[in-house]
Amino acid sequence: MRALFLRGETLAIQWRKQQLRTLDSALTEYEERLYEALWTDMGKTRQEAFMTEIMIVRDEIRTAIRHLSRWAKDERVRPSLLVMPSHSYIHYEPLGTALIIAPWNYPVNLLLCPLVGAISAGCCAMLKPSPYVPNVSHVLYEMIHQHFDPQYIDIVEGHRDVNTALLNLRWDMIFFTGSPALAKTVMSAAAQHLTPCVLELGGKSPCIVDKEADLKAAAQRIAWGKTLNNGQTCIAPDYLLLHEDIAESFLTLLEEARTQLRTHNDIVRKVRPHVEDVWQQEIFGPEFPHRTFTTTQEAIDYVNEHEKPLALYYFGSIRKGKDVTRHTSSGGAVINDTLLHIVNPRMPFGGVGNSGMGKYHHRESFLAFSNRRAVVEVRSCWNRLPLLAKLKMLPFKTK
């Protein structure tokens, strides 16, 4: 894979676009099998699989094809007086060979969307799907092996021993989606070679409902955000902070909204999660702990006393919502709804602090796998030393 990259075979923009078209065709060819596998492994319906997996990947692919020439174009930079006459620009070069490790909760989306970024940037990529969705993993394995040269894009299945073996190799970039605990293992391995990482993690995303909120609308939108994918979404609202004046009324409306969203199926087995400490660990399920506050500042203080979350949700007035987002930190934030910052793929998606580092989606995916290389082309051989000396910018005297 490294040899293929060093031969420069991935550099041509038109060649990259063709690889993206190949991925798009492969996704169409294997779409039905992926729906079947997602249902078998996760009980994910066709409609939800299309909305949260296939549609998102396809949009990423087609957006990259449409805009790649512009994204990859050298960005001209005005030169300073000291380097004139010259031509300065930023060139976007691929980082090289990339390792992409995906989790089980959105096994197609979270493996192939980063791959779109790697292809767009001109990288080679090794894919590692989750072993906890074996049918999806195997379909993806067949799809990648059928359509791509393994020296360019390859995929391996297996458990954590395979992850360990992969992380022991030297990569030019590692893209990992998973828990903060496992991210520490990834960063430790990456540090051995000073390999840059994009870490898309999770954490406890707060959902603040203030006394000015439209309680019925808030209950419906929070219930939807919490129950999507059975709560197994990294940006799902994790816990509720409720103003004491509306807490009881809101919880009643929330339970009504959750009941309306609940479906029953005799085939699918739903297991309520066992949570040892819902206030310390990400729940990653449909449970919803809550606590009350008296002033909005109390809610802000509670959020700031804990690790920075991947998402923050506020329901209330826009003015107070803006104040909350200004005085807290999170990977993304939504006022008066949930999940919408990821629904708009033109927005950069990622965490901060304990919830991750780096961004992706659309052009951000291209940038994640690229090096912004500063290039100066000097177009004259005139001697700059006298000018630098006159400006007292040399540590020695010139004649």
Secondary structure, 3 states (H helix, E strand, C coil): CHHHHHCCCCCCHHHHHHHHHHHHHHHHHHHHHHHHHHHHHHCCCHHHHHHHHHHHHHHHHHHHHHHHHHHHCCEEECCCHHHCCEEEEEEEEECCEEEEECCCCCCCHHHHHHHHHHHHHCCEEEEECCCCCHHHHHHHHHHHHHHCCCCCEEECCCCHHHHHHHHCCCCCEEEEECCHHHHHHHHHHHHCCCCCEEEECCCCCEEEECCCCCHHHHHHHHHHHHHHHHHCCCCCCCEEEEECCCHHHHHHHHHHHHHHHCCCCCCCCCCCCCCCCCCCCCCCCCCCCEEEECCHHHHHHHHHCCCCCCEEEEECCHHHHHHHHHCCCCCEEEECCCCHHHHCCCCCECCCHHHEECCECCHHHHHHCEEEEEEEEECCCCCCHHHHHHCCCCCCCCC
